[in-house]
């Protein structure tokens, strides 16, 4: 009966990704989002959303690096 309760993974879910490439991609996307800061729009609503998304991407990279440095990794694998 224990086999019924074990999680089921696809083979590509357990394959490790390229962490450095993901971090670089997130930082590049954040910079590109901020490049649209001076776009063709009126008001500050768009500017606020662009900054929030860029800070979210950078924050995710920082939190990931802190967790990995401290040895905290997802326990599903």
N, CA, C and O atoms as a Tinker XYZ file with bonds, in Angstrom:
   308  protein
     1  N      0.797000   -1.199000    0.000000    73     2
     2  CA     0.000000    0.000000    0.000000    64     1     3
     3  C      0.841000    1.266000    0.000000    63     2     4     5
     4  O      0.313000    2.340000   -0.290000    81     3
     5  N      2.108000    1.185000    0.309000    73     3     6
     6  CA     2.961000    2.376000    0.351000    64     5     7
     7  C      3.176000    2.953000   -1.039000    63     6     8     9
     8  O      3.415000    4.153000   -1.178000    81     7
     9  N      3.096000    2.124000   -2.063000    73     7    10
    10  CA     3.301000    2.609000   -3.425000    64     9    11
    11  C      2.176000    3.542000   -3.856000    63    10    12    13
    12  O      2.377000    4.371000   -4.743000    81    11
    13  N      1.011000    3.428000   -3.254000    73    11    14
    14  CA    -0.097000    4.304000   -3.609000    64    13    15
    15  C      0.133000    5.734000   -3.129000    63    14    16    17
    16  O     -0.431000    6.667000   -3.700000    81    15
    17  N      0.933000    5.923000   -2.110000    73    15    18
    18  CA     1.116000    7.236000   -1.521000    64    17    19
    19  C      2.383000    7.941000   -1.990000    63    18    20    21
    20  O      2.596000    9.101000   -1.638000    81    19
    21  N      3.213000    7.289000   -2.760000    73    19    22
    22  CA     4.438000    7.916000   -3.233000    64    21    23
    23  C      4.126000    8.850000   -4.400000    63    22    24    25
    24  O      3.295000    8.524000   -5.247000    81    23
    25  N      4.791000   10.021000   -4.451000    73    23    26
    26  CA     4.551000   10.930000   -5.568000    64    25    27
    27  C      5.085000   10.353000   -6.872000    63    26    28    29
    28  O      6.062000    9.605000   -6.883000    81    27
    29  N      4.436000   10.708000   -7.953000    73    27    30
    30  CA     4.821000   10.230000   -9.275000    64    29    31
    31  C      5.513000   11.375000  -10.008000    63    30    32    33
    32  O      4.973000   12.477000  -10.110000    81    31
    33  N      6.704000   11.103000  -10.513000    73    31    34
    34  CA     7.477000   12.101000  -11.239000    64    33    35
    35  C      7.698000   11.648000  -12.673000    63    34    36    37
    36  O      7.879000   10.461000  -12.946000    81    35
    37  N      7.679000   12.617000  -13.585000    73    35    38
    38  CA     8.090000   12.347000  -14.955000    64    37    39
    39  C      9.621000   12.343000  -14.970000    63    38    40    41
    40  O     10.240000   13.013000  -14.144000    81    39
    41  N     10.242000   11.601000  -15.892000    73    39    42
    42  CA    11.708000   11.541000  -15.912000    64    41    43
    43  C     12.384000   12.904000  -16.056000    63    42    44    45
    44  O     13.465000   13.107000  -15.503000    81    43
    45  N     11.773000   13.845000  -16.786000    73    43    46
    46  CA    12.406000   15.140000  -16.966000    64    45    47
    47  C     12.243000   16.050000  -15.752000    63    46    48    49
    48  O     12.923000   17.073000  -15.670000    81    47
    49  N     11.359000   15.712000  -14.801000    73    47    50
    50  CA    11.217000   16.521000  -13.595000    64    49    51
    51  C     12.414000   16.357000  -12.664000    63    50    52    53
    52  O     12.768000   17.295000  -11.949000    81    51
    53  N     13.029000   15.207000  -12.661000    73    51    54
    54  CA    14.151000   14.947000  -11.776000    64    53    55
    55  C     15.486000   15.347000  -12.388000    63    54    56    57
    56  O     16.518000   15.320000  -11.717000    81    55
    57  N     15.461000   15.719000  -13.670000    73    55    58
    58  CA    16.683000   16.133000  -14.347000    64    57    59
    59  C     17.060000   17.546000  -13.879000    63    58    60    61
    60  O     16.248000   18.465000  -13.984000    81    59
    61  N     18.268000   17.724000  -13.369000    73    59    62
    62  CA    18.640000   19.055000  -12.873000    64    61    63
    63  C     18.772000   20.050000  -14.017000    63    62    64    65
    64  O     19.249000   19.716000  -15.102000    81    63
    65  N     18.340000   21.276000  -13.754000    73    63    66
    66  CA    18.460000   22.334000  -14.750000    64    65    67
    67  C     19.766000   23.082000  -14.594000    63    66    68    69
    68  O     20.525000   22.832000  -13.658000    81    67
    69  N     20.023000   23.984000  -15.492000    73    67    70
    70  CA    21.234000   24.784000  -15.427000    64    69    71
    71  C     20.932000   26.021000  -14.585000    63    70    72    73
    72  O     20.286000   26.956000  -15.058000    81    71
    73  N     21.398000   26.025000  -13.345000    73    71    74
    74  CA    21.091000   27.092000  -12.393000    64    73    75
    75  C     21.698000   28.426000  -12.818000    63    74    76    77
    76  O     21.043000   29.462000  -12.709000    81    75
    77  N     22.932000   28.416000  -13.296000    73    75    78
    78  CA    23.591000   29.668000  -13.691000    64    77    79
    79  C     22.861000   30.323000  -14.865000    63    78    80    81
    80  O     22.687000   31.541000  -14.901000    81    79
    81  N     22.442000   29.507000  -15.811000    73    79    82
    82  CA    21.730000   30.045000  -16.965000    64    81    83
    83  C     20.383000   30.638000  -16.537000    63    82    84    85
    84  O     19.954000   31.660000  -17.071000    81    83
    85  N     19.727000   30.000000  -15.584000    73    83    86
    86  CA    18.461000   30.521000  -15.072000    64    85    87
    87  C     18.631000   31.845000  -14.348000    63    86    88    89
    88  O     17.816000   32.755000  -14.501000    81    87
    89  N     19.694000   31.950000  -13.560000    73    87    90
    90  CA    19.957000   33.206000  -12.857000    64    89    91
    91  C     20.272000   34.329000  -13.833000    63    90    92    93
    92  O     19.764000   35.443000  -13.702000    81    91
    93  N     21.117000   34.023000  -14.815000    73    91    94
    94  CA    21.453000   35.040000  -15.817000    64    93    95
    95  C     20.218000   35.463000  -16.594000    63    94    96    97
    96  O     20.038000   36.647000  -16.880000    81    95
    97  N     19.371000   34.508000  -16.935000    73    95    98
    98  CA    18.142000   34.819000  -17.659000    64    97    99
    99  C     17.215000   35.714000  -16.857000    63    98   100   101
   100  O     16.607000   36.630000  -17.410000    81    99
   101  N     17.099000   35.460000  -15.558000    73    99   102
   102  CA    16.237000   36.288000  -14.712000    64   101   103
   103  C     16.774000   37.713000  -14.608000    63   102   104   105
   104  O     16.007000   38.675000  -14.656000    81   103
   105  N     18.084000   37.845000  -14.466000    73   103   106
   106  CA    18.676000   39.186000  -14.366000    64   105   107
   107  C     18.535000   39.937000  -15.688000    63   106   108   109
   108  O     18.247000   41.134000  -15.694000    81   107
   109  N     18.735000   39.242000  -16.804000    73   107   110
   110  CA    18.594000   39.886000  -18.116000    64   109   111
   111  C     17.150000   40.320000  -18.332000    63   110   112   113
   112  O     16.905000   41.409000  -18.851000    81   111
   113  N     16.190000   39.483000  -17.943000    73   111   114
   114  CA    14.781000   39.857000  -18.079000    64   113   115
   115  C     14.442000   41.061000  -17.208000    63   114   116   117
   116  O     13.668000   41.924000  -17.622000    81   115
   117  N     15.009000   41.126000  -16.016000    73   115   118
   118  CA    14.767000   42.276000  -15.139000    64   117   119
   119  C     15.312000   43.553000  -15.771000    63   118   120   121
   120  O     14.668000   44.601000  -15.722000    81   119
   121  N     16.494000   43.462000  -16.360000    73   119   122
   122  CA    17.077000   44.640000  -17.022000    64   121   123
   123  C     16.232000   45.046000  -18.225000    63   122   124   125
   124  O     16.019000   46.235000  -18.461000    81   123
   125  N     15.752000   44.070000  -18.982000    73   123   126
   126  CA    14.904000   44.395000  -20.133000    64   125   127
   127  C     13.585000   45.024000  -19.702000    63   126   128   129
   128  O     13.082000   45.928000  -20.369000    81   127
   129  N     13.025000   44.556000  -18.601000    73   127   130
   130  CA    11.804000   45.172000  -18.090000    64   129   131
   131  C     12.045000   46.636000  -17.730000    63   130   132   133
   132  O     11.210000   47.498000  -18.004000    81   131
   133  N     13.190000   46.906000  -17.119000    73   131   134
   134  CA    13.494000   48.289000  -16.759000    64   133   135
   135  C     13.831000   49.136000  -17.981000    63   134   136   137
   136  O     13.747000   50.363000  -17.923000    81   135
   137  N     14.214000   48.494000  -19.090000    73   135   138
   138  CA    14.475000   49.248000  -20.323000    64   137   139
   139  C     13.179000   49.822000  -20.881000    63   138   140   141
   140  O     13.203000   50.832000  -21.584000    81   139
   141  N     12.040000   49.187000  -20.573000    73   139   142
   142  CA    10.749000   49.697000  -21.030000    64   141   143
   143  C     10.194000   50.774000  -20.100000    63   142   144   145
   144  O      9.084000   51.264000  -20.304000    81   143
   145  N     10.962000   51.135000  -19.089000    73   143   146
   146  CA    10.550000   52.154000  -18.134000    64   145   147
   147  C     10.302000   53.486000  -18.840000    63   146   148   149
   148  O      9.417000   54.250000  -18.454000    81   147
   149  N     11.088000   53.753000  -19.871000    73   147   150
   150  CA    10.951000   54.997000  -20.618000    64   149   151
   151  C     10.174000   54.768000  -21.902000    63   150   152   153
   152  O     10.486000   55.360000  -22.935000    81   151
   153  N      9.177000   53.920000  -21.843000    73   151   154
   154  CA     8.402000   53.566000  -23.026000    64   153   155
   155  C      7.377000   54.620000  -23.381000    63   154   156   157
   156  O      7.372000   55.728000  -22.845000    81   155
   157  N      6.519000   54.245000  -24.291000    73   155   158
   158  CA     5.502000   55.137000  -24.817000    64   157   159
   159  C      4.201000   54.924000  -24.040000    63   158   160   161
   160  O      3.239000   54.373000  -24.574000    81   159
   161  N      4.176000   55.359000  -22.788000    73   159   162
   162  CA     2.961000   55.235000  -21.998000    64   161   163
   163  C      2.816000   56.430000  -21.069000    63   162   164   165
   164  O      3.792000   57.085000  -20.703000    81   163
   165  N      1.571000   56.692000  -20.700000    73   163   166
   166  CA     1.277000   57.822000  -19.822000    64   165   167
   167  C      0.985000   57.304000  -18.421000    63   166   168   169
   168  O      0.503000   56.184000  -18.250000    81   167
   169  N      1.274000   58.116000  -17.437000    73   167   170
   170  CA     1.001000   57.725000  -16.060000    64   169   171
   171  C      2.093000   56.832000  -15.502000    63   170   172   173
   172  O      3.015000   56.429000  -16.210000    81   171
   173  N      1.968000   56.534000  -14.223000    73   171   174
   174  CA     3.005000   55.749000  -13.561000    64   173   175
   175  C      2.590000   54.327000  -13.263000    63   174   176   177
   176  O      3.383000   53.571000  -12.702000    81   175
   177  N      1.380000   53.932000  -13.615000    73   175   178
   178  CA     0.929000   52.579000  -13.312000    64   177   179
   179  C      1.822000   51.547000  -13.998000    63   178   180   181
   180  O      2.222000   50.565000  -13.372000    81   179
   181  N      2.134000   51.751000  -15.251000    73   179   182
   182  CA     2.988000   50.818000  -15.974000    64   181   183
   183  C      4.390000   50.791000  -15.379000    63   182   184   185
   184  O      5.005000   49.730000  -15.269000    81   183
   185  N      4.891000   51.958000  -14.997000    73   183   186
   186  CA     6.221000   52.024000  -14.396000    64   185   187
   187  C      6.281000   51.241000  -13.086000    63   186   188   189
   188  O      7.260000   50.545000  -12.814000    81   187
   189  N      5.239000   51.358000  -12.287000    73   187   190
   190  CA     5.205000   50.638000  -11.014000    64   189   191
   191  C      5.222000   49.135000  -11.256000    63   190   192   193
   192  O      5.967000   48.415000  -10.591000    81   191
   193  N      4.416000   48.648000  -12.197000    73   191   194
   194  CA     4.375000   47.212000  -12.491000    64   193   195
   195  C      5.712000   46.713000  -13.029000    63   194   196   197
   196  O      6.159000   45.626000  -12.663000    81   195
   197  N      6.351000   47.491000  -13.889000    73   195   198
   198  CA     7.653000   47.083000  -14.423000    64   197   199
   199  C      8.691000   46.964000  -13.311000    63   198   200   201
   200  O      9.468000   46.009000  -13.285000    81   199
   201  N      8.708000   47.915000  -12.405000    73   199   202
   202  CA     9.666000   47.878000  -11.304000    64   201   203
   203  C      9.354000   46.716000  -10.360000    63   202   204   205
   204  O     10.269000   46.039000   -9.892000    81   203
   205  N      8.064000   46.479000  -10.075000    73   203   206
   206  CA     7.683000   45.381000   -9.176000    64   205   207
   207  C      8.098000   44.034000   -9.765000    63   206   208   209
   208  O      8.650000   43.196000   -9.052000    81   207
   209  N      7.843000   43.818000  -11.040000    73   207   210
   210  CA     8.236000   42.552000  -11.671000    64   209   211
   211  C      9.751000   42.392000  -11.705000    63   210   212   213
   212  O     10.265000   41.302000  -11.455000    81   211
   213  N     10.467000   43.468000  -12.012000    73   211   214
   214  CA    11.938000   43.393000  -12.043000    64   213   215
   215  C     12.484000   43.082000  -10.652000    63   214   216   217
   216  O     13.384000   42.254000  -10.512000    81   215
   217  N     11.948000   43.741000   -9.619000    73   215   218
   218  CA    12.393000   43.456000   -8.255000    64   217   219
   219  C     12.031000   42.041000   -7.833000    63   218   220   221
   220  O     12.775000   41.412000   -7.080000    81   219
   221  N     10.892000   41.528000   -8.309000    73   219   222
   222  CA    10.507000   40.153000   -8.010000    64   221   223
   223  C     11.490000   39.146000   -8.597000    63   222   224   225
   224  O     11.855000   38.170000   -7.942000    81   223
   225  N     11.915000   39.389000   -9.834000    73   223   226
   226  CA    12.888000   38.491000  -10.460000    64   225   227
   227  C     14.228000   38.526000   -9.725000    63   226   228   229
   228  O     14.822000   37.480000   -9.463000    81   227
   229  N     14.696000   39.713000   -9.398000    73   227   230
   230  CA    15.962000   39.830000   -8.680000    64   229   231
   231  C     15.832000   39.225000   -7.285000    63   230   232   233
   232  O     16.756000   38.572000   -6.800000    81   231
   233  N     14.688000   39.442000   -6.643000    73   231   234
   234  CA    14.458000   38.861000   -5.320000    64   233   235
   235  C     14.457000   37.347000   -5.347000    63   234   236   237
   236  O     14.979000   36.712000   -4.431000    81   235
   237  N     13.882000   36.761000   -6.381000    73   235   238
   238  CA    13.879000   35.301000   -6.501000    64   237   239
   239  C     15.295000   34.759000   -6.658000    63   238   240   241
   240  O     15.625000   33.714000   -6.097000    81   239
   241  N     16.129000   35.459000   -7.415000    73   239   242
   242  CA    17.518000   35.027000   -7.590000    64   241   243
   243  C     18.277000   35.135000   -6.269000    63   242   244   245
   244  O     19.052000   34.244000   -5.922000    81   243
   245  N     18.057000   36.216000   -5.538000    73   243   246
   246  CA    18.754000   36.405000   -4.259000    64   245   247
   247  C     18.316000   35.349000   -3.247000    63   246   248   249
   248  O     19.156000   34.756000   -2.569000    81   247
   249  N     17.005000   35.107000   -3.138000    73   247   250
   250  CA    16.504000   34.107000   -2.190000    64   249   251
   251  C     17.018000   32.719000   -2.557000    63   250   252   253
   252  O     17.395000   31.949000   -1.673000    81   251
   253  N     17.038000   32.390000   -3.840000    73   251   254
   254  CA    17.541000   31.091000   -4.274000    64   253   255
   255  C     19.013000   30.927000   -3.911000    63   254   256   257
   256  O     19.423000   29.864000   -3.445000    81   255
   257  N     19.802000   31.968000   -4.123000    73   255   258
   258  CA    21.230000   31.844000   -3.805000    64   257   259
   259  C     21.454000   31.722000   -2.295000    63   258   260   261
   260  O     22.345000   30.990000   -1.864000    81   259
   261  N     20.663000   32.427000   -1.493000    73   259   262
   262  CA    20.796000   32.319000   -0.034000    64   261   263
   263  C     20.399000   30.924000    0.435000    63   262   264   265
   264  O     21.097000   30.323000    1.250000    81   263
   265  N     19.282000   30.406000   -0.074000    73   263   266
   266  CA    18.837000   29.075000    0.333000    64   265   267
   267  C     19.845000   28.005000   -0.069000    63   266   268   269
   268  O     20.108000   27.082000    0.702000    81   267
   269  N     20.404000   28.120000   -1.255000    73   267   270
   270  CA    21.376000   27.118000   -1.703000    64   269   271
   271  C     22.684000   27.234000   -0.934000    63   270   272   273
   272  O     23.334000   26.223000   -0.669000    81   271
   273  N     23.075000   28.443000   -0.573000    73   271   274
   274  CA    24.306000   28.620000    0.206000    64   273   275
   275  C     24.149000   28.009000    1.596000    63   274   276   277
   276  O     25.098000   27.444000    2.141000    81   275
   277  N     22.952000   28.121000    2.169000    73   275   278
   278  CA    22.698000   27.567000    3.498000    64   277   279
   279  C     22.360000   26.083000    3.459000    63   278   280   281
   280  O     22.153000   25.471000    4.508000    81   279
   281  N     22.301000   25.505000    2.289000    73   279   282
   282  CA    22.065000   24.076000    2.167000    64   281   283
   283  C     20.601000   23.692000    2.160000    63   282   284   285
   284  O     20.289000   22.506000    2.269000    81   283
   285  N     19.694000   24.640000    2.037000    73   283   286
   286  CA    18.272000   24.322000    1.992000    64   285   287
   287  C     17.858000   24.094000    0.534000    63   286   288   289
   288  O     17.942000   24.997000   -0.298000    81   287
   289  N     17.420000   22.897000    0.252000    73   287   290
   290  CA    17.008000   22.540000   -1.096000    64   289   291
   291  C     15.634000   21.888000   -1.018000    63   290   292   293
   292  O     15.243000   21.398000    0.041000    81   291
   293  N     14.907000   21.876000   -2.111000    73   291   294
   294  CA    13.607000   21.195000   -2.083000    64   293   295
   295  C     13.768000   19.728000   -1.692000    63   294   296   297
   296  O     14.716000   19.068000   -2.118000    81   295
   297  N     12.862000   19.234000   -0.901000    73   295   298
   298  CA    12.978000   17.864000   -0.413000    64   297   299
   299  C     12.201000   16.859000   -1.243000    63   298   300   301
   300  O     12.090000   15.703000   -0.836000    81   299
   301  N     11.658000   17.249000   -2.390000    73   299   302
   302  CA    10.902000   16.307000   -3.212000    64   301   303
   303  C     11.812000   15.361000   -3.965000    63   302   304   305
   304  O     11.368000   14.290000   -4.380000    81   303
   305  N     13.064000   15.717000   -4.154000    73   303   306
   306  CA    13.907000   14.896000   -5.036000    64   305   307
   307  C     14.522000   13.776000   -4.270000    63   306   308
   308  O     15.265000   12.975000   -4.837000    81   307
